[in-house]
Structures are given as structure tokens and as C-alpha cells.
Amino acid sequence: MEELRDIVVGLEQRISVYKGRLQDLEKKRGRLDDEIATIKKYLELAETLHRVEADKAKLATLSAQTVTDEKGTRPQQMADVPDQSREILLGRSKFVGMSVPEAACVILRDARRSMHAKEILQRLLEGGIRIKGKTPLTSVATSLKRDPRFKKVGPNTFETQDVKLIEAV
């Protein structure tokens, strides 16, 4: 009988050790997930800056070209290119060129959780999306309600649907 009691005590100790180890590993995984998210943001920033600088180089090449008119040759007038690097570094042009639902989809996938429309709106504005209308919050919520990529999980709270995209052949 005492042997069984010793076995039970030994197993309880092992269980305790395993639970402690599991908690430690879960904490490490959380830190790694945070680090991965940070690295992804830096990578996205670097790729965006690379595209901006490549576009600037193309524009510089184009501005060196000349255009002829009936009076002769004159330099081509190029519009000033705004310096987007500062906006990109501040994260203000992350979603430029995207629709509200497209950008919201990126936000929700990055967050890996459901979010209230108010928080989504804030991140859209920080990312460079301009929302027209008198009530931007309502505009965002309405556009997400109408888009099949999103599922409403609470009052003005949304998450992404697991929609599989079918490619046209």
C-alpha cells in the first residue's frame, strides 16, 4: 500500500514539474511571437522603403529625359515627388491604395483576434487611410458588415472569416 502511495506522490511531483515547464515554454512562445511580429513589421517597412527609393530613382531618370515641342527642345516638367520616407517610418502609409475592407483584413489578421470598429478605425487612420463622411466609425462598421470576409462577433466587433480564395484558371 505504501508503494502505491509513493508512486502517486512521485507522479504528482512529475505532473507539477511538467506543468511548470509548460508554463515556461508558453511564456517563451509569447515572447517569440512578439519578436516575430516586430520583425515582420520591420521587413514590411524595409520593403516599402525599397519600393519608394526605386520609384524615386525611376522618376529621376524620367526627369532627365527631354521633350520636344514646336519651339524646340526643353526639359520635361516633372511634378515634385513628396518625400514618403518619413510617412512610411511613422507608419502612416501602410494602407495607402487599399480599400477599407482590404486594410481592415490586414489589421485583423495581424492582430489574430476580434476587434471593435473603433480600434480598427484608429489603426486605419494611423496607416494612412482617409475615411470620408461625417461618421467614420459608422462607415467602417458598415463596410465590414457588408463584406463577406468579416464576421460580426459582437456590437461593432469583427473578426476575419476563414475564406478560401479560389483562383481562376
Short mmCIF file of the C-alpha atoms (twelve columns), coordinates in Angstrom:
data_MODEL
# 
_entry.id   MODEL 
# 
loop_
_atom_site.group_PDB 
_atom_site.id 
_atom_site.type_symbol 
_atom_site.label_atom_id 
_atom_site.label_alt_id 
_atom_site.label_comp_id 
_atom_site.label_asym_id 
_atom_site.label_seq_id 
_atom_site.Cartn_x 
_atom_site.Cartn_y 
_atom_site.Cartn_z 
_atom_site.pdbx_PDB_model_num 
ATOM 1   C CA . MET A 1   0.000   0.000  0.000   1 
ATOM 2   C CA . GLU A 2   2.845   2.353  0.830   1 
ATOM 3   C CA . GLU A 3   4.461   1.635  -2.533  1 
ATOM 4   C CA . LEU A 4   1.313   2.807  -4.297  1 
ATOM 5   C CA . ARG A 5   1.297   5.984  -2.212  1 
ATOM 6   C CA . ASP A 6   4.948   6.623  -3.163  1 
ATOM 7   C CA . ILE A 7   4.105   6.089  -6.833  1 
ATOM 8   C CA . VAL A 8   1.181   8.557  -6.630  1 
ATOM 9   C CA . VAL A 9   3.356   11.152 -4.862  1 
ATOM 10  C CA . GLY A 10  6.090   10.695 -7.478  1 
ATOM 11  C CA . LEU A 11  3.597   11.109 -10.305 1 
ATOM 12  C CA . GLU A 12  2.146   14.243 -8.692  1 
ATOM 13  C CA . GLN A 13  5.649   15.698 -8.495  1 
ATOM 14  C CA . ARG A 14  6.263   14.899 -12.172 1 
ATOM 15  C CA . ILE A 15  2.959   16.487 -13.132 1 
ATOM 16  C CA . SER A 16  3.919   19.614 -11.189 1 
ATOM 17  C CA . VAL A 17  7.311   19.765 -12.918 1 
ATOM 18  C CA . TYR A 18  5.720   19.261 -16.348 1 
ATOM 19  C CA . LYS A 19  3.155   21.999 -15.680 1 
ATOM 20  C CA . GLY A 20  5.916   24.401 -14.656 1 
ATOM 21  C CA . ARG A 21  7.936   23.577 -17.753 1 
ATOM 22  C CA . LEU A 22  4.848   24.023 -19.945 1 
ATOM 23  C CA . GLN A 23  4.215   27.480 -18.472 1 
ATOM 24  C CA . ASP A 24  7.836   28.465 -19.097 1 
ATOM 25  C CA . LEU A 25  7.633   27.306 -22.718 1 
ATOM 26  C CA . GLU A 26  4.344   29.141 -23.271 1 
ATOM 27  C CA . LYS A 27  5.934   32.366 -21.968 1 
ATOM 28  C CA . LYS A 28  8.878   31.861 -24.330 1 
ATOM 29  C CA . ARG A 29  6.454   31.253 -27.221 1 
ATOM 30  C CA . GLY A 30  4.662   34.509 -26.391 1 
ATOM 31  C CA . ARG A 31  7.952   36.418 -26.476 1 
ATOM 32  C CA . LEU A 32  8.897   34.722 -29.756 1 
ATOM 33  C CA . ASP A 33  5.504   35.576 -31.277 1 
ATOM 34  C CA . ASP A 34  6.022   39.217 -30.285 1 
ATOM 35  C CA . GLU A 35  9.509   39.214 -31.768 1 
ATOM 36  C CA . ILE A 36  8.256   37.616 -34.988 1 
ATOM 37  C CA . ALA A 37  5.546   40.280 -35.287 1 
ATOM 38  C CA . THR A 38  8.148   43.016 -34.796 1 
ATOM 39  C CA . ILE A 39  10.480  41.520 -37.395 1 
ATOM 40  C CA . LYS A 40  7.579   41.262 -39.873 1 
ATOM 41  C CA . LYS A 41  6.841   44.965 -39.371 1 
ATOM 42  C CA . TYR A 42  10.498  45.873 -39.924 1 
ATOM 43  C CA . LEU A 43  10.590  43.708 -43.046 1 
ATOM 44  C CA . GLU A 44  7.442   45.346 -44.392 1 
ATOM 45  C CA . LEU A 45  8.915   48.777 -43.672 1 
ATOM 46  C CA . ALA A 46  12.181  47.918 -45.428 1 
ATOM 47  C CA . GLU A 47  10.345  46.556 -48.475 1 
ATOM 48  C CA . THR A 48  8.161   49.666 -48.655 1 
ATOM 49  C CA . LEU A 49  11.158  51.978 -48.345 1 
ATOM 50  C CA . HIS A 50  12.893  49.985 -51.072 1 
ATOM 51  C CA . ARG A 51  9.901   50.470 -53.396 1 
ATOM 52  C CA . VAL A 52  9.804   54.212 -52.633 1 
ATOM 53  C CA . GLU A 53  13.512  54.648 -53.319 1 
ATOM 54  C CA . ALA A 54  13.245  52.602 -56.535 1 
ATOM 55  C CA . ASP A 55  10.329  54.792 -57.650 1 
ATOM 56  C CA . LYS A 56  12.358  57.915 -56.874 1 
ATOM 57  C CA . ALA A 57  15.214  56.572 -58.997 1 
ATOM 58  C CA . LYS A 58  12.808  55.920 -61.877 1 
ATOM 59  C CA . LEU A 59  11.398  59.436 -61.580 1 
ATOM 60  C CA . ALA A 60  14.896  60.906 -61.539 1 
ATOM 61  C CA . THR A 61  15.658  59.009 -64.742 1 
ATOM 62  C CA . LEU A 62  12.459  60.235 -66.353 1 
ATOM 63  C CA . SER A 63  13.080  63.829 -65.321 1 
ATOM 64  C CA . ALA A 64  16.435  63.751 -67.110 1 
ATOM 65  C CA . GLN A 65  14.710  62.954 -70.389 1 
ATOM 66  C CA . THR A 66  13.745  65.815 -72.700 1 
ATOM 67  C CA . VAL A 67  10.553  66.548 -74.547 1 
ATOM 68  C CA . THR A 68  10.348  68.438 -77.817 1 
ATOM 69  C CA . ASP A 69  7.589   70.825 -78.732 1 
ATOM 70  C CA . GLU A 70  7.100   73.192 -81.655 1 
ATOM 71  C CA . LYS A 71  9.564   75.713 -80.132 1 
ATOM 72  C CA . GLY A 72  12.363  73.213 -79.796 1 
ATOM 73  C CA . THR A 73  13.741  71.144 -77.006 1 
ATOM 74  C CA . ARG A 74  13.009  71.885 -73.365 1 
ATOM 75  C CA . PRO A 75  13.380  69.883 -70.173 1 
ATOM 76  C CA . GLN A 76  10.355  67.840 -69.204 1 
ATOM 77  C CA . GLN A 77  8.430   69.310 -66.281 1 
ATOM 78  C CA . MET A 78  8.058   66.720 -63.560 1 
ATOM 79  C CA . ALA A 79  5.820   67.068 -60.539 1 
ATOM 80  C CA . ASP A 80  7.640   67.265 -57.240 1 
ATOM 81  C CA . VAL A 81  7.752   63.885 -55.575 1 
ATOM 82  C CA . PRO A 82  6.860   64.181 -51.896 1 
ATOM 83  C CA . ASP A 83  9.281   62.505 -49.524 1 
ATOM 84  C CA . GLN A 84  7.278   59.478 -48.435 1 
ATOM 85  C CA . SER A 85  10.062  58.031 -46.308 1 
ATOM 86  C CA . ARG A 86  9.028   59.996 -43.222 1 
ATOM 87  C CA . GLU A 87  5.389   58.958 -43.606 1 
ATOM 88  C CA . ILE A 88  6.431   55.337 -44.034 1 
ATOM 89  C CA . LEU A 89  8.691   55.459 -40.985 1 
ATOM 90  C CA . LEU A 90  5.795   56.825 -38.982 1 
ATOM 91  C CA . GLY A 91  3.603   54.031 -40.352 1 
ATOM 92  C CA . ARG A 92  1.193   56.453 -41.984 1 
ATOM 93  C CA . SER A 93  1.216   54.998 -45.464 1 
ATOM 94  C CA . LYS A 94  0.919   51.314 -44.686 1 
ATOM 95  C CA . PHE A 95  -2.564  51.082 -46.196 1 
ATOM 96  C CA . VAL A 96  -2.363  53.745 -48.907 1 
ATOM 97  C CA . GLY A 97  -4.077  52.472 -52.026 1 
ATOM 98  C CA . MET A 98  -6.129  49.869 -50.156 1 
ATOM 99  C CA . SER A 99  -9.843  49.890 -49.578 1 
ATOM 100 C CA . VAL A 100 -11.180 49.998 -46.020 1 
ATOM 101 C CA . PRO A 101 -12.109 46.270 -46.035 1 
ATOM 102 C CA . GLU A 102 -8.728  45.261 -47.503 1 
ATOM 103 C CA . ALA A 103 -6.822  47.225 -44.869 1 
ATOM 104 C CA . ALA A 104 -9.137  46.021 -42.076 1 
ATOM 105 C CA . CYS A 105 -8.483  42.445 -43.173 1 
ATOM 106 C CA . VAL A 106 -4.732  43.018 -42.817 1 
ATOM 107 C CA . ILE A 107 -5.241  44.608 -39.390 1 
ATOM 108 C CA . LEU A 108 -7.395  41.755 -38.087 1 
ATOM 109 C CA . ARG A 109 -5.101  39.055 -39.449 1 
ATOM 110 C CA . ASP A 110 -2.069  40.739 -37.881 1 
ATOM 111 C CA . ALA A 111 -3.900  41.097 -34.557 1 
ATOM 112 C CA . ARG A 112 -5.125  37.470 -34.644 1 
ATOM 113 C CA . ARG A 113 -8.159  38.469 -32.607 1 
ATOM 114 C CA . SER A 114 -11.510 40.157 -32.991 1 
ATOM 115 C CA . MET A 115 -11.514 43.941 -32.728 1 
ATOM 116 C CA . HIS A 116 -14.042 46.700 -32.185 1 
ATOM 117 C CA . ALA A 117 -14.657 49.008 -35.153 1 
ATOM 118 C CA . LYS A 118 -13.293 51.937 -33.115 1 
ATOM 119 C CA . GLU A 119 -9.904  50.229 -32.752 1 
ATOM 120 C CA . ILE A 120 -9.916  49.218 -36.426 1 
ATOM 121 C CA . LEU A 121 -10.710 52.832 -37.389 1 
ATOM 122 C CA . GLN A 122 -7.801  54.110 -35.283 1 
ATOM 123 C CA . ARG A 123 -5.374  51.714 -36.969 1 
ATOM 124 C CA . LEU A 124 -6.748  52.591 -40.412 1 
ATOM 125 C CA . LEU A 125 -6.161  56.283 -39.741 1 
ATOM 126 C CA . GLU A 126 -2.660  55.579 -38.424 1 
ATOM 127 C CA . GLY A 127 -1.956  53.555 -41.572 1 
ATOM 128 C CA . GLY A 128 -2.896  56.389 -43.919 1 
ATOM 129 C CA . ILE A 129 -6.486  55.533 -44.848 1 
ATOM 130 C CA . ARG A 130 -8.715  58.563 -45.225 1 
ATOM 131 C CA . ILE A 131 -12.346 57.940 -44.269 1 
ATOM 132 C CA . LYS A 132 -14.850 60.251 -45.887 1 
ATOM 133 C CA . GLY A 133 -18.154 61.084 -44.314 1 
ATOM 134 C CA . LYS A 134 -19.471 62.644 -41.154 1 
ATOM 135 C CA . THR A 135 -19.293 59.440 -39.085 1 
ATOM 136 C CA . PRO A 136 -16.146 57.478 -39.958 1 
ATOM 137 C CA . LEU A 137 -16.821 54.831 -37.302 1 
ATOM 138 C CA . THR A 138 -20.206 54.034 -38.813 1 
ATOM 139 C CA . SER A 139 -18.678 53.978 -42.302 1 
ATOM 140 C CA . VAL A 140 -16.049 51.434 -41.239 1 
ATOM 141 C CA . ALA A 141 -18.560 49.251 -39.377 1 
ATOM 142 C CA . THR A 142 -20.972 49.296 -42.318 1 
ATOM 143 C CA . SER A 143 -18.305 48.385 -44.862 1 
ATOM 144 C CA . LEU A 144 -17.177 45.455 -42.698 1 
ATOM 145 C CA . LYS A 145 -20.754 44.240 -42.170 1 
ATOM 146 C CA . ARG A 146 -21.277 44.166 -45.944 1 
ATOM 147 C CA . ASP A 147 -18.034 42.343 -46.742 1 
ATOM 148 C CA . PRO A 148 -18.111 38.509 -46.611 1 
ATOM 149 C CA . ARG A 149 -14.513 38.373 -45.331 1 
ATOM 150 C CA . PHE A 150 -15.680 39.561 -41.918 1 
ATOM 151 C CA . LYS A 151 -17.805 38.023 -39.213 1 
ATOM 152 C CA . LYS A 152 -19.605 40.174 -36.654 1 
ATOM 153 C CA . VAL A 153 -18.956 38.695 -33.209 1 
ATOM 154 C CA . GLY A 154 -20.404 41.477 -31.056 1 
ATOM 155 C CA . PRO A 155 -21.697 45.033 -31.260 1 
ATOM 156 C CA . ASN A 156 -19.394 46.686 -33.835 1 
ATOM 157 C CA . THR A 157 -16.845 43.922 -33.169 1 
ATOM 158 C CA . PHE A 158 -15.457 41.922 -36.067 1 
ATOM 159 C CA . GLU A 159 -13.072 39.112 -36.939 1 
ATOM 160 C CA . THR A 160 -11.953 37.700 -40.275 1 
ATOM 161 C CA . GLN A 161 -13.695 34.733 -41.812 1 
ATOM 162 C CA . ASP A 162 -11.589 31.823 -42.956 1 
ATOM 163 C CA . VAL A 163 -12.469 32.337 -46.605 1 
ATOM 164 C CA . LYS A 164 -10.556 30.247 -49.098 1 
ATOM 165 C CA . LEU A 165 -9.844  32.157 -52.250 1 
ATOM 166 C CA . ILE A 166 -10.408 30.271 -55.479 1 
ATOM 167 C CA . GLU A 167 -8.008  31.212 -58.226 1 
ATOM 168 C CA . ALA A 168 -9.346  31.476 -61.758 1 
ATOM 169 C CA . VAL A 169 -7.781  29.014 -64.131 1 
# 
